[in-house]
Amino acid sequence: MLIDIQRRMIGHAAVILLIGMLAGVGLLVSLLGGLEVWPGAILPLQIPGPTDAWVRTHLGGMLNAFLIMIAALILPVVGFDLRGGQRLSWMLVGTGWANTLFYWAALLSPNRALTLGDNRFGPSNLAAVIGLAPALLFTVVSIIAVVLLARQAFR
């Protein structure tokens, strides 16, 4: 049933949203250089990645989750059948997870996981490859998914 697909999409989106929200703690630590354990008392902590990367990880994860949730909710409105819903589901859920992996890998990669090799930001490493490869694939997949959504909506 289409509702089962919607529930799974919302479940995946909720986990991706939680991960994005938890990245907000990393953002806080990055901004403060630690974690406030008592008003005015900051426990110094060092975490990988620049503050702007933590912003992207925090917001990007949450936006991907919202994309999946909204798509799940509109499946019946635009008239997707079971097969079309299944197709769109794996495309968008896969995109959400690939982007989540990308954002976290970019925190650990000097080149921001923007290329497989070295770039102007720094050298590549295994985190860059692990983060970028699925993100590149699902960039194409997500574009196709949005085209399918638009096409179905205009039928």
Phi and psi restraints in degrees (value plus and minus 20) as a CYANA .aco file:
   2 LEU   PHI     -81.4   -41.4
   2 LEU   PSI     -55.3   -15.3
   3 ILE   PHI     -83.9   -43.9
   3 ILE   PSI     -51.9   -11.9
   4 ASP   PHI     -86.0   -46.0
   4 ASP   PSI     -60.1   -20.1
   5 ILE   PHI     -83.6   -43.6
   5 ILE   PSI     -63.9   -23.9
   6 GLN   PHI     -80.8   -40.8
   6 GLN   PSI     -63.3   -23.3
   7 ARG   PHI     -82.6   -42.6
   7 ARG   PSI     -63.5   -23.5
   8 ARG   PHI     -84.4   -44.4
   8 ARG   PSI     -61.1   -21.1
   9 MET   PHI     -81.6   -41.6
   9 MET   PSI     -64.5   -24.5
  10 ILE   PHI     -85.9   -45.9
  10 ILE   PSI     -56.7   -16.7
  11 GLY   PHI     -82.7   -42.7
  11 GLY   PSI     -67.6   -27.6
  12 HIS   PHI     -81.5   -41.5
  12 HIS   PSI     -63.3   -23.3
  13 ALA   PHI     -81.8   -41.8
  13 ALA   PSI     -58.2   -18.2
  14 ALA   PHI     -84.8   -44.8
  14 ALA   PSI     -59.1   -19.1
  15 VAL   PHI     -88.7   -48.7
  15 VAL   PSI     -62.0   -22.0
  16 ILE   PHI     -83.5   -43.5
  16 ILE   PSI     -59.3   -19.3
  17 LEU   PHI     -82.2   -42.2
  17 LEU   PSI     -64.1   -24.1
  18 LEU   PHI     -80.2   -40.2
  18 LEU   PSI     -63.9   -23.9
  19 ILE   PHI     -82.0   -42.0
  19 ILE   PSI     -62.3   -22.3
  20 GLY   PHI     -83.5   -43.5
  20 GLY   PSI     -59.7   -19.7
  21 MET   PHI     -85.9   -45.9
  21 MET   PSI     -60.6   -20.6
  22 LEU   PHI     -84.3   -44.3
  22 LEU   PSI     -49.8    -9.8
  23 ALA   PHI     -83.1   -43.1
  23 ALA   PSI     -41.6    -1.6
  24 GLY   PHI     -82.9   -42.9
  24 GLY   PSI     -51.3   -11.3
  25 VAL   PHI     -86.9   -46.9
  25 VAL   PSI     -62.8   -22.8
  26 GLY   PHI     -80.9   -40.9
  26 GLY   PSI     -58.8   -18.8
  27 LEU   PHI     -82.4   -42.4
  27 LEU   PSI     -65.1   -25.1
  28 LEU   PHI     -79.8   -39.8
  28 LEU   PSI     -67.3   -27.3
  29 VAL   PHI     -82.8   -42.8
  29 VAL   PSI     -60.6   -20.6
  30 SER   PHI     -83.5   -43.5
  30 SER   PSI     -61.2   -21.2
  31 LEU   PHI     -88.0   -48.0
  31 LEU   PSI     -62.4   -22.4
  32 LEU   PHI    -109.0   -69.0
  32 LEU   PSI     -38.6     1.4
  33 GLY   PHI      58.2    98.2
  33 GLY   PSI      -4.8    35.2
  34 GLY   PHI     150.8   190.8
  34 GLY   PSI    -185.6  -145.6
  35 LEU   PHI    -147.3  -107.3
  35 LEU   PSI     109.1   149.1
  36 GLU   PHI     -94.9   -54.9
  36 GLU   PSI      97.5   137.5
  37 VAL   PHI    -118.5   -78.5
  37 VAL   PSI     -37.7     2.3
  38 TRP   PHI    -175.4  -135.4
  38 TRP   PSI     127.3   167.3
  39 PRO   PHI     -69.8   -29.8
  39 PRO   PSI      97.5   137.5
  40 GLY   PHI      67.8   107.8
  40 GLY   PSI     -30.3     9.7
  41 ALA   PHI    -127.4   -87.4
  41 ALA   PSI      87.1   127.1
  42 ILE   PHI    -124.3   -84.3
  42 ILE   PSI     104.0   144.0
  43 LEU   PHI    -102.5   -62.5
  43 LEU   PSI      94.1   134.1
  44 PRO   PHI     -83.9   -43.9
  44 PRO   PSI     112.9   152.9
  45 LEU   PHI    -158.4  -118.4
  45 LEU   PSI     121.4   161.4
  46 GLN   PHI    -129.6   -89.6
  46 GLN   PSI     104.7   144.7
  47 ILE   PHI    -145.8  -105.8
  47 ILE   PSI     134.2   174.2
  48 PRO   PHI     -92.9   -52.9
  48 PRO   PSI     135.4   175.4
  49 GLY   PHI      70.6   110.6
  49 GLY   PSI     125.3   165.3
  50 PRO   PHI     -96.2   -56.2
  50 PRO   PSI     142.7   182.7
  51 THR   PHI     -77.7   -37.7
  51 THR   PSI     -61.9   -21.9
  52 ASP   PHI     -83.2   -43.2
  52 ASP   PSI     -50.9   -10.9
  53 ALA   PHI     -89.6   -49.6
  53 ALA   PSI     -55.7   -15.7
  54 TRP   PHI     -87.2   -47.2
  54 TRP   PSI     -55.7   -15.7
  55 VAL   PHI     -81.0   -41.0
  55 VAL   PSI     -67.2   -27.2
  56 ARG   PHI     -82.9   -42.9
  56 ARG   PSI     -61.4   -21.4
  57 THR   PHI     -85.0   -45.0
  57 THR   PSI     -61.7   -21.7
  58 HIS   PHI     -86.5   -46.5
  58 HIS   PSI     -76.8   -36.8
  59 LEU   PHI     -94.1   -54.1
  59 LEU   PSI     -59.5   -19.5
  60 GLY   PHI     -81.6   -41.6
  60 GLY   PSI     -62.3   -22.3
  61 GLY   PHI     -82.8   -42.8
  61 GLY   PSI     -63.2   -23.2
  62 MET   PHI     -87.7   -47.7
  62 MET   PSI     -60.2   -20.2
  63 LEU   PHI     -85.6   -45.6
  63 LEU   PSI     -58.2   -18.2
  64 ASN   PHI     -82.2   -42.2
  64 ASN   PSI     -60.9   -20.9
  65 ALA   PHI     -82.8   -42.8
  65 ALA   PSI     -63.2   -23.2
  66 PHE   PHI     -84.6   -44.6
  66 PHE   PSI     -57.7   -17.7
  67 LEU   PHI     -77.7   -37.7
  67 LEU   PSI     -67.2   -27.2
  68 ILE   PHI     -85.6   -45.6
  68 ILE   PSI     -63.7   -23.7
  69 MET   PHI     -82.7   -42.7
  69 MET   PSI     -65.5   -25.5
  70 ILE   PHI     -83.2   -43.2
  70 ILE   PSI     -64.8   -24.8
  71 ALA   PHI     -80.7   -40.7
  71 ALA   PSI     -61.4   -21.4
  72 ALA   PHI     -80.3   -40.3
  72 ALA   PSI     -62.7   -22.7
  73 LEU   PHI     -91.3   -51.3
  73 LEU   PSI     -48.2    -8.2
  74 ILE   PHI    -112.2   -72.2
  74 ILE   PSI     -25.1    14.9
  75 LEU   PHI     -68.4   -28.4
  75 LEU   PSI     -72.6   -32.6
  76 PRO   PHI     -92.2   -52.2
  76 PRO   PSI     -48.0    -8.0
  77 VAL   PHI     -84.6   -44.6
  77 VAL   PSI     -62.1   -22.1
  78 VAL   PHI    -107.2   -67.2
  78 VAL   PSI     -22.6    17.4
  79 GLY   PHI      69.6   109.6
  79 GLY   PSI       8.4    48.4
  80 PHE   PHI     -91.6   -51.6
  80 PHE   PSI     116.9   156.9
  81 ASP   PHI    -107.6   -67.6
  81 ASP   PSI    -198.0  -158.0
  82 LEU   PHI     -78.5   -38.5
  82 LEU   PSI     -67.7   -27.7
  83 ARG   PHI     -83.7   -43.7
  83 ARG   PSI     -65.6   -25.6
  84 GLY   PHI     -85.0   -45.0
  84 GLY   PSI     -58.0   -18.0
  85 GLY   PHI     -84.8   -44.8
  85 GLY   PSI     -60.6   -20.6
  86 GLN   PHI     -83.1   -43.1
  86 GLN   PSI     -63.4   -23.4
  87 ARG   PHI     -82.3   -42.3
  87 ARG   PSI     -69.8   -29.8
  88 LEU   PHI     -84.0   -44.0
  88 LEU   PSI     -55.1   -15.1
  89 SER   PHI     -80.2   -40.2
  89 SER   PSI     -73.9   -33.9
  90 TRP   PHI     -85.4   -45.4
  90 TRP   PSI     -51.6   -11.6
  91 MET   PHI     -85.6   -45.6
  91 MET   PSI     -66.5   -26.5
  92 LEU   PHI    -100.2   -60.2
  92 LEU   PSI     -58.0   -18.0
  93 VAL   PHI     -84.5   -44.5
  93 VAL   PSI     -62.5   -22.5
  94 GLY   PHI     -80.5   -40.5
  94 GLY   PSI     -60.3   -20.3
  95 THR   PHI     -82.2   -42.2
  95 THR   PSI     -64.3   -24.3
  96 GLY   PHI     -79.7   -39.7
  96 GLY   PSI     -65.1   -25.1
  97 TRP   PHI     -90.7   -50.7
  97 TRP   PSI     -59.5   -19.5
  98 ALA   PHI     -82.8   -42.8
  98 ALA   PSI     -61.9   -21.9
  99 ASN   PHI     -89.5   -49.5
  99 ASN   PSI     -55.7   -15.7
 100 THR   PHI     -81.0   -41.0
 100 THR   PSI     -67.1   -27.1
 101 LEU   PHI     -80.0   -40.0
 101 LEU   PSI     -63.0   -23.0
 102 PHE   PHI     -79.5   -39.5
 102 PHE   PSI     -69.5   -29.5
 103 TYR   PHI     -80.2   -40.2
 103 TYR   PSI     -64.1   -24.1
 104 TRP   PHI     -90.1   -50.1
 104 TRP   PSI     -57.6   -17.6
 105 ALA   PHI     -85.3   -45.3
 105 ALA   PSI     -55.4   -15.4
 106 ALA   PHI     -82.9   -42.9
 106 ALA   PSI     -47.8    -7.8
 107 LEU   PHI     -86.4   -46.4
 107 LEU   PSI     -46.5    -6.5
 108 LEU   PHI    -123.9   -83.9
 108 LEU   PSI     -15.1    24.9
 109 SER   PHI    -139.4   -99.4
 109 SER   PSI     105.1   145.1
 110 PRO   PHI     -79.2   -39.2
 110 PRO   PSI     -48.5    -8.5
 111 ASN   PHI    -112.9   -72.9
 111 ASN   PSI      -5.8    34.2
 112 ARG   PHI      42.9    82.9
 112 ARG   PSI      -3.7    36.3
 113 ALA   PHI      36.5    76.5
 113 ALA   PSI      13.5    53.5
 114 LEU   PHI    -112.3   -72.3
 114 LEU   PSI     -40.0     0.0
 115 THR   PHI    -161.0  -121.0
 115 THR   PSI     139.9   179.9
 116 LEU   PHI     -95.8   -55.8
 116 LEU   PSI     -47.1    -7.1
 117 GLY   PHI    -127.5   -87.5
 117 GLY   PSI    -192.1  -152.1
 118 ASP   PHI     -84.8   -44.8
 118 ASP   PSI     131.5   171.5
 119 ASN   PHI    -163.9  -123.9
 119 ASN   PSI    -192.6  -152.6
 120 ARG   PHI     -85.4   -45.4
 120 ARG   PSI     -37.0     3.0
 121 PHE   PHI    -104.3   -64.3
 121 PHE   PSI     -44.7    -4.7
 122 GLY   PHI     137.0   177.0
 122 GLY   PSI    -195.6  -155.6
 123 PRO   PHI     -95.6   -55.6
 123 PRO   PSI     137.0   177.0
 124 SER   PHI    -101.5   -61.5
 124 SER   PSI     140.8   180.8
 125 ASN   PHI    -170.3  -130.3
 125 ASN   PSI    -196.4  -156.4
 126 LEU   PHI     -82.0   -42.0
 126 LEU   PSI     -56.9   -16.9
 127 ALA   PHI     -80.6   -40.6
 127 ALA   PSI     -58.8   -18.8
 128 ALA   PHI     -82.0   -42.0
 128 ALA   PSI     -64.8   -24.8
 129 VAL   PHI     -86.7   -46.7
 129 VAL   PSI     -64.7   -24.7
 130 ILE   PHI     -84.3   -44.3
 130 ILE   PSI     -56.8   -16.8
 131 GLY   PHI     -98.5   -58.5
 131 GLY   PSI     -59.8   -19.8
 132 LEU   PHI    -100.6   -60.6
 132 LEU   PSI     -60.6   -20.6
 133 ALA   PHI     -75.5   -35.5
 133 ALA   PSI     -73.3   -33.3
 134 PRO   PHI     -86.3   -46.3
 134 PRO   PSI     -53.6   -13.6
 135 ALA   PHI     -84.5   -44.5
 135 ALA   PSI     -59.4   -19.4
 136 LEU   PHI     -83.3   -43.3
 136 LEU   PSI     -66.6   -26.6
 137 LEU   PHI     -78.9   -38.9
 137 LEU   PSI     -69.0   -29.0
 138 PHE   PHI     -98.2   -58.2
 138 PHE   PSI     -29.8    10.2
 139 THR   PHI     -84.2   -44.2
 139 THR   PSI     -66.6   -26.6
 140 VAL   PHI     -85.9   -45.9
 140 VAL   PSI     -65.0   -25.0
 141 VAL   PHI     -80.3   -40.3
 141 VAL   PSI     -62.0   -22.0
 142 SER   PHI     -87.3   -47.3
 142 SER   PSI     -55.6   -15.6
 143 ILE   PHI     -83.6   -43.6
 143 ILE   PSI     -63.5   -23.5
 144 ILE   PHI     -82.5   -42.5
 144 ILE   PSI     -61.3   -21.3
 145 ALA   PHI     -81.3   -41.3
 145 ALA   PSI     -62.9   -22.9
 146 VAL   PHI     -87.4   -47.4
 146 VAL   PSI     -57.3   -17.3
 147 VAL   PHI     -82.6   -42.6
 147 VAL   PSI     -62.9   -22.9
 148 LEU   PHI     -82.5   -42.5
 148 LEU   PSI     -60.8   -20.8
 149 LEU   PHI     -81.5   -41.5
 149 LEU   PSI     -67.8   -27.8
 150 ALA   PHI     -83.7   -43.7
 150 ALA   PSI     -64.8   -24.8
 151 ARG   PHI     -79.4   -39.4
 151 ARG   PSI     -64.8   -24.8
 152 GLN   PHI     -85.4   -45.4
 152 GLN   PSI     -58.6   -18.6
 153 ALA   PHI     -87.0   -47.0
 153 ALA   PSI     -50.7   -10.7
 154 PHE   PHI    -112.0   -72.0
 154 PHE   PSI     -15.9    24.1
